């Protein structure tokens, strides 16, 4: 049997070109995901062959499920709690026979199996993670840190695996060669799955996770995207939470997935107990877990977003800066550098993943800007609202506490800006009459929205005014020789100019009033409208002295208003109007509805905000390609009965979207997103609010105004099916 393929590297594992240019749209692997498993199973103490049979049985089931990497507990083949039996010669021979049984079985199985075993190296025993795949022992990763404190006495049996080891280990009885096989040995092995671009995994063992600088952290800097921990970890009260905390932090700092499998049933109860905990974290988020103290084998099977992790590393430049800084300061042997890692390539011929529709084993939030968990949603609303209030307080304080001039329409955005302004005045100890709330009815303003605008401003105690823009708009349209100015009416007359004259006049009036009264214009436009260019440029709602809503997406605003009502921040009368606003159709109210027609609908024109905010989040946060966004959107929106919905969302908004819907509106998104960058390039100041990002040219997003959307539109046309 030949040695496994491997190469030596001194830096991070180099990314490869996409191996499958013909993307299969519904394939999770083609969309940048990799299926991994963390497995716990009942162990038979001191019986390696029985334990090997259990591993093989699990491996067969996981292979059928499309799993690429599967991790088992520490000392899988013997059990962790056998004490001095670990040093028994017969046991160690049986361990090698068990590894051989797994190796033979693995020749016809998909996953790379990471199993725990004691292995003799020279005159010492190492506690190892053995990687077996495609009929080959690909490598052996020893436990770097051997605990001997409290209930642990591992140094009685094992040597630390960090330093002074040979580069390979001889495995007698493994493979067809009478002399056995050799495998790479060391705590600095990276296993690169060639058929899945970016899937590079590293294995550490139990205690390695608990030290200040874990081997996995260095592995992440060296290129590992999946960090595996084989754990024994007897359970005591509170330890499960500690494990999750450490794994979550490691995954977040390492911008990686952390796959954890602990020992459970079958381990000795002489002095300890075991809970069989398994879970997977990805960049600080829990992807999945199994119940603790299970009866029988359990596996956490999830799809890790390899493409997303690599995108995050690319954007967070300090990640690679950290690698290079450590490489320059520390020597490989001192345990503090990502240098000296060895990459073991698992070739495509040995591990070819299924490129078919195997589903997606992870939750995809329909509303990435809005948490599903009610407590988290309430916390996010508290923070978002107070970020806006604090930013506005700071701006007003810095420029001499001018009055606030705000146009109110009775819609979501101006309503939310008004309640932010009211709270800011409270914080400053100023009267709310310093807010001049002006409603400016136009040709399509409804009685309901006008009533809501006036009623809310009055309930909040603002200075309230009504300014009818229609006479001036008619004069302007007539001066322009617009058909409406000549007395013509009808759908063909209500063009963009007709709409922009109204939007521009409103803004012009607000700026002139602000100048006359010593105030500033408070902008009301939101993040979603800026992304889609749904605003009138210059002398229009694109401009203000301060854009307090510019960092808040449309899908979050309704929850912010609902939270303000729940917190009883304002009077009952104000809260009653706020609830009425939530039930109002989103409309610019610029085009009159003719007899029997519905009012002008924003979402009918530019797409459902639910879908457009979904796309916006994935563009801003990850720079995801359009077809991948469509794939995720279909997983999120295909079935209303599947998955969670944010608390408080009205039942009528719990809808489904087909792939055809998603494709249609994604094309609209990218056309508008590129075409309207010029509006974002001249944005007024406004606070960043959500972690998903902002579109300020001074903040998260910089883009030339003359960039071309053609490549993005072509990617949708080529790779997203029409049905």
N, C-alpha and C positions, 0 to 999 in steps of 0.2 A: 504493500500500500504506500503510495507516494505521500509526501508531506502536503498539507493544505497550502493553497496559494496565499501568499502574503507579500507585502512590501513594507519597507520601513519609511516612516515620515518623521520630520522634526517639527512640522506645523500642523494646522488643522487639516482634516481629511478634505481633499480637493473635490469640489462638486463636479459631477459629470454632466454631459449634455443629455437632454431628454432622450431616453432610449426608444420611446414609442411615439413617433411623430403623428401616427394615425390615432388620435384620441378617441376612446370609447366613452361617450358622454356619461353613461350611467355606471361606469366603473369607478368605484371608490379609489382604487389604486391609480388609475389614470388621472383622477382629480386631486392627487397629491396626498392621499391618506395611506396609512399602513395599519393593518390590523395586528394587534398585540394582545397577549393574554398573561394574566397573573394567576397562577394556579396553586391551590392548596389541596392536599389529598391525605387520607389516613395513611400513616406510616406503619410498617411492621418493623419493630425495633430489631436491629441486627440481622435483617434478612434482605440483602441487596437485590436478590433476584425477584422476590415478591414486589419490592418497591419499583424495580425496573419495569415489571409487567404493568404496574399501575400507571407509570409514566407513559408507557407505550399506548395503553388504552386511551389515556387523555390526549396524547399526541394524534391519534387517529381521528378522534372527534374534532380536534382543533384544526386538523388539516382539511377536513370536510367543510369547516366553517371559514376557510380562507385565511387562517392566521399565519403570519410570517414569522413572529417571534413569540415564544412561550417561556415564561420563567416559573420555576418551581422553588420550593423552600430550601433553606440552608440544610446541607447534609441530607438531601432527599433520599439517597440510596441506603442510608444506614439508620436514619433518625438522629436528631441532635443530642438526645438525652441518654446516650449509652455509656458515657464516662470512659472508664479504662478499657472497655471493649474496643474503643477506637484504635487502640494500639495492637490489637490481636492480629497475628499474621494471617490466619484463616479468613477473618473478616475482610482484610485488605485485598486478598486474592479474589474473594467473592465480589468485592466492589469492582475490580477490573473486569470480571466476567459480566457483571451487570451493565457496565459501560459498553462492552462489546455487544450485548443483546440490544441495547438501545441504538447503537451505531448501525447494526444490521437492519433493524426495523426502520431507521430514519432514511434509508436509501430510497424508500418509496413514499416518503411523507414530505409535506411542504414545510412545516415550521423549522426554524432554528430553535433547538431545545436547549435551555440553560438549566442544568441540573446540578445539585449540590452533592459533593462527594469528598471523602478524605483520600488524599493521594500522597504516597511516599516519594519524596524528592531527596536523594542522597540519604542522609541519616536523620532526616526530620520529616514530620508529617505536616502537610498543608491542608487547610480547610478551603476547598476550591469550588468555584463555579465552572463547570465543564460545558462548553458549547459544542453541541453535536448537531450536524445537519448534512443531509444528502449522503449518508454513509461515511462521513468523515468527522473525526474529532477536530474541530476547527481551531480550538484554542482552550487554554486552561488559565483562569484568572483566580489567583489565591487571595484569601482574605488578608488585607493589609494590616489591620489593627486587631489584635487578639486580646480580648478583655479578661482581666483577672481581678475583679472587684465585685463587692456584694455577692450575688448568687453565681457569678461567672468564675470558672476556673480553667479557661481554655488553654492557658499557657502550659498547663500540665501535659497537654496532648499535642498542641499545635505550635509551630513556629510562625512568626509574623511573615507575611508574604510581600513586604514592601521592597526590601533591598537584598542584594547579594545573591540573587537566584540565577541559575543558568537560563539561557534564552529559550530553551526547549526542554520538554520533559519526555522521557521515554516511557511508553505505556506497554508493558509486556502483555502479550495475549490479545492485543487489539489489532484487528485487521488480519488479512491473509498472510502477511509476512511472518515467518516463524520468530523473528526478533521483535515483533510488535511494531508499534507506530510511534512517531515523534509528533509532538504538537507544540505550537508556540506557548510559552509560559510567561506570565507576568501580569501585574496589576494594571499595566498600561497597554492593554490590547483594545483596539477598536475593530468591530466587526461590520464591514461595509457590505450591505446587501445590494449587489450590482443591479438587480432587476427593479429596484425601487429607489430612484434617485433621491439622495438625501437620507435614506434610512441607514444610519450608522449607530450601532448600539455598543454599550459598555456594560460590563458586569462588575458589581461589587457585592460584598457579603456582609450583611447584618451590621455589626459594629462600625463598619466603614462609614455608614450614614451618620453616626452620632458624633464623630470627631469634628473639630472646628473647620478644617479644610478637607472635605471628603474627597476620595479619589474621583468620584463622579463629577465633582465640580471642575477638576482639571481636565477630565475627559470631555466635558461639554465644551470647554475652551478649545480643546484639540479637534472638535468636530462632531462629537457624539450628539445625536438628537434624541436618542432613547436611552435612558439610564435605568439599568435593571438592578434590583436589590433582592438577593436570596437571603431570607431571614429565618433565624430560629426564634428568637425573641419571646421568651416566656412572658406571659401576661400578668400584670399586676394592675391594681386600680389606677386609672389615669394614663397608662402607658399607650393605649391605642390612640388617644388624642395627641400624645407626644410624637408618635410615629407619623401621623398625618401632618402635624405641624412641620416636622423636619422635611418630609417628602414634598409638601406643598412649597416650602421655602426653596428647596433645592431646584424644583422644577421652574420656579419663577426666576430665581437668580441665574440658572443655567439656560433659560429659554429652551426648555427641553421637556420631554415626557419622563415621568418617574414611575416605574413599574415595580410594585412591591408585593412579594408573596411570603407569608409567614407560616411557620409550622403550626400544625393543629392536632387533630385527633390522632391517637396512637402514641404520642410522646409520653414519656414516663411522668406519672403524677407523684413520684416519691417525695419531692419537695416543691414542685412547681406545677403550673397549669399553662394551657396553651389555647389560643383562640382562633388560629387559622385565618388571620386577617389578610385580605387582598384588596388592592386598590390601584388606580392609575390616576396620577395628576398630570396636567399639561399646562405649563406656563402659569401655575398657581391656581388652576381651575380643576375641580374634581370631575373626571370623565366617567368613572364608574367604580363600584366596590361591591363586595359580597358581604352577606351577613357573617357575623362572628360566631364562633363556637358551632360550626356547621356539623351536621350529621352526614358525612360523606364528602366526596370531592366537590370543590367549587372552583369556578373560574370567572374572573373579571375579564371580559372580552370587549375591547373598545377599538375604535379607529382613531389613531393619532394623526393630527394634522401636520404632517412633515413639511409640506409646502408652506403652511402658515408660520411654522417655527423658523424656517429658513428666512422667510420674508421679514419676520420680526428681528432676527439677528442682523439682517442687512440694514434695517432702519436704525437699530440701536448701535451706533458706531462704537460706543464705549465697550461693548462686548468684546470686539476684536482688539480694541486698544488694551483691554485688560490682559488678554492673551499675550500680546506683544510685550507689554510692560513686564509681566512675569517671566517671559522667555529671556528678557534682557537682564533680569536681576538675579535669577536663581539657577542653580545647576540641577540637572535632571535627578541626580541621586538624593537631593535633599527633600524631595517630596513636595516642592512648592512650585513646580513649573509644568506647563503643558508640553514641554519638549520631551522627546524620547518615546513618544507613543508609536506603536507598531500597528499598522492597518492590515487586517486579515480580510481579504476579499472573498466573499461567498459568491461564486460565479453564477451568472444567469442560467447556465445549463443545469445547475444544481438546485436553485431555488427560483422557479418561475412562478410568479404570483398569478392568480386568476384575474383576467381582464374582462370580466363579465359583471353583470349587475348582482352584487352580493349584498346590496343594501348599504346602510351606513350606521355603524354602531356608535353613535354619539348623539346627544341632543343638539339640535340646531334651533336657536332662539328665533322666533318669528320677528321679534322686536329687539334687535341687538342693543338699542339705546335704552330699553325699558326692561328691568329685571322682572322675572316671573314671580320670584319669592316676595310675598307681601312685606316682610320686614325689610328686606334689601331695597325694595321699591320705595318704601317710606323714608329710609335713610338717604337714598339717592335724591328724592324730592326735597328733603330737608337741606341737603348740601347744595343742590342746584339752585334752589330759590335763594338761599343765603349767599351763595357766590354772586349771583346777580345783584342782590341788594347791597352787599359789601362793596362790589365794584362801582356801583352807581354812587354810593355814599362817598367813596374815595374821590371819584371824578368831580362831584359837586363841591366837596371840600377844597379840592386843589384849585378850582377856578373861581372861587369866591361865592359859592352857594347861590347860583342863579336860579330863577324859576324854571320849572319844567313845562315845556309846551309839547303836548302829545295829541295826535289825531286819534280819535276813538271811533271804531266802526261797529262795535258789537260782535266782532269776530274773535277767534281764539287769541291771535297774536297781540292785538292792541289791548285786549282784556288783560292778558298776562303782564304785558309791559306796565299797565296802569296799576296793578296790584303790587308789582315790584316797586314802582315809584312811590306808592302810598307808604309802603313799609320803610323805604329809604328816608322819607320825610319824618316818620316816627323816630327812626334811629337818630336823626339829626336834631330832633326836638323842634322841628319846624312845623307850621300849620299845613295841612293838606291843601289848603286854598292856594298854596304856592304851586300847585299842579294845575295848569290850565288845560283842562280836558275839552277838546273841541271836536264836535261831530260835524261832518261836512257832507250832507246828503248830495248824491248825484242822480243820474238818470235812472239808475236801477236799484237804489237804496230801498230796502224793504222797511215796512213799518215795524216789524219785529226787531230787526237789528238796530234800527235807530232808537227804539224804546229801550233796548238792553244797554246800549251805549250811554244814554242819558241817565237811566235809572242807576247803573253802577257808579258812574261818576258822582251822582248826587248822594248815593248811599255811603260812598267813601268820604264825602265832605270836600270834594275838589271844587275849584272854580270851574263852572260848566258853561259852555257856549255852544250855540248852533250857528253854522255858517253855510248857507246854501250856495254851492258852487255852480249851480245850473245856469244862472244868467251869464256869468262870465264865460263858462264853457261854451254856451251858445254863441256868444260874441266872438270868441276865438275861432270856433269852427266856421262861422260865417266869414270872418276875415281871411281864413285859409281857403275859402271856397270849397270847403268839405261838403259832400252831399247832404249831410245832416244840417249844416248851416243854410242850405238852400231849401230846407223843408222836406227833404226826402226821408222816408222811414222804412225800416225792414231789415232783415238779417244781414243782407249784403252791405248795408250802410254802416253796421256796427263793427268796424274794422279795428285794427291795432291803433290807428291814430285816434279814433273815437275813444278808445279806452285810455290811451296815454295822456290825452288832453285832461281827462278827469284826474288821473293819478298825479300828473305833473302840477296841476293847479292846487291840489290839496297840499302837496309838499311846498310849493311856492308860498302859499298863504302861511303855512306853519313857520317857515324861515323868516318871512317878513314880520310876522307877529312876534316871533322870538326876538328879533332885532329891536323892535319897537318897545318891548316890555322888559328887556334885560334878561332874557331867558335862553335856554338851549332847546333844540328839537330832540326829543327822545325817539329814536328809531324803534320800530315794532317788528320788522321783518325777521324771520327765523332762519336757522341753518339749512333746512330743507329747501326753502324758497331760493336761498342763495345758490345752492347746488344746482337747481334747475333753471336758474335765471328768471324765476317768476317774480319779477319786480321791474319797475320802470327806471331806467338808468338816468343818473344825473339829477335833473329837477324832477324827482319822482321818489317812490318809496325805497329806492336803493340807497338814498342819501339821508343822513341825519348828523347831528353833532355827536351823538353817542348811540351805538346800536346795542341796546341791552339784551336783546333776544338773539343776537347773531350766532351765539354758540349753542343754541337750544334747538334740537330737531322737532319737527311738527308732532311726531308720534309721542314725544315726551310731554309736550305742553299740556295736553288734556289731563295727564296724570298730575302735573304740578298744580293745576287749578283745582283738581279734585282733592289733592292733599291740603291745599290752603283752606278749603271748605272744612275738611275733616279736623284740622287743627284749630278751627274757630279763631283764626287770626283777625278776621273782620266781623262786622255785625251780621246778624241773621238776615237783614234786608240785603246786604251785599252778597252774602252767600247764596241767597235765593236767585239773584241775578246770575251769579257765576254758574250755577247749575243749569240755568236756562241757556246760557251761552254754549255750554257743552253739548246741548241738543240741537244746535244750529248747523245747517249745511255749510260746509266750507265753500265760500264763494267770494270773488273779488267785487261782486255786485257793480259791474261796470256796463253790462249789456242788458237792456230791458228784455224781459221774457214776454213773448207774444201770447195771445190767447191759447190756452191749452198746453203751453210748453212749460217744462220745469225751469227753475231759475238757473242762471249760469253756474256751472259746477267746475271748480278748479280741478278736481280729481278726474273728471271726464276728459279734461284737456291735457293734463300733464301726467296722469297716472295716479294710482292709489298711493297715498303717502306711505302706507305700510310697506309696499314693495319698493318704492323709491328710497325710503330710509334704510331698508335692508341693503340695497345696493350701495348706497352712500357709505354706510358703516364699513362694508368690506373693501371699498375703494380707499377710504381714508385710513383705516386701521392697518390694512394688510397690502394694499395695492394689488388686490386679487384680479386675475384675468376674468373677463366677463363670463366665459362659459362655466368656469368654476363657481362664480356667484350664482348663475342660473341653476346649476346642479344643487347647490345648497338651498336656494330659494324653493326649489321643488320639494326637497326633503322637508322643509319647514312648513310649506303652505298647501301641500297636496290634500291633506285630510284634516279637517277641523277637530276630529275626535282624538287625534293623536297629539300627545305633548301637552305642555302647559300654556296657559294664557295669563297675561298680567292681571293682577287683581283690579277689579273695578271696570274692566273693559266691557262696554255694552255688548249684549248677546248678538245684536245685529251686526257687529263688527267682527265676529268670529266666523270668518268666511274662508273659503278655499280659493286658490288660484291654480289654474292649469299651467302646464309648461308653455302652452301657446300664449297665455296671458303674460307670463313672466318674460318670455322672449320679446313680445311686443313692447312692453313698457321698459324693458332694459335697453332696447334700441333707442327709445325716446330719451331715457336718462342720459346715455352717452352722447347722443347728438346735442342735447341741451347743455350738458355739463361742459363740453368742450366749447361750444359756441358762445357761452356766456361767461367765460373766464374774465373777459374785460370788465364785467360788472364787479367781480370779486377783487380784481386788482386795485380798485380804488375804494375799497370799503372804509367806512369810518371805524373808529376804535370801538371795541366791545369785548367783553371777557370770554375767554375759553371756559366752557362749563363742563362738558362731558369728556371722558377719557377717549371716546371714539374719535375725537378730533375736532378741528375747526377749520374754516376756510379763509381765515384772514391771511393776507399776503405777508404779514409780519409774524405769523404764527406757524401752524402746522402745514400749510399748503402753499407751495410756490409753483407757478405754472405759467408759461408764456400765453398771452392772450390770443396769439395766432396759431396755437397748436392745433393739429389736425386729428379728428376722431376716426379717420378712415381705418386705421389698423385695428382699433377696438371694435368698430362696427363689423369689419370683415371677420374678426374672430368669432363674433356671435353668429354671423351668417353661416360660417363654415362648421362650427362645432356645437351649436345648440339646435336640436331638432325642432322643426316647426310644429310637430304634433307629438 
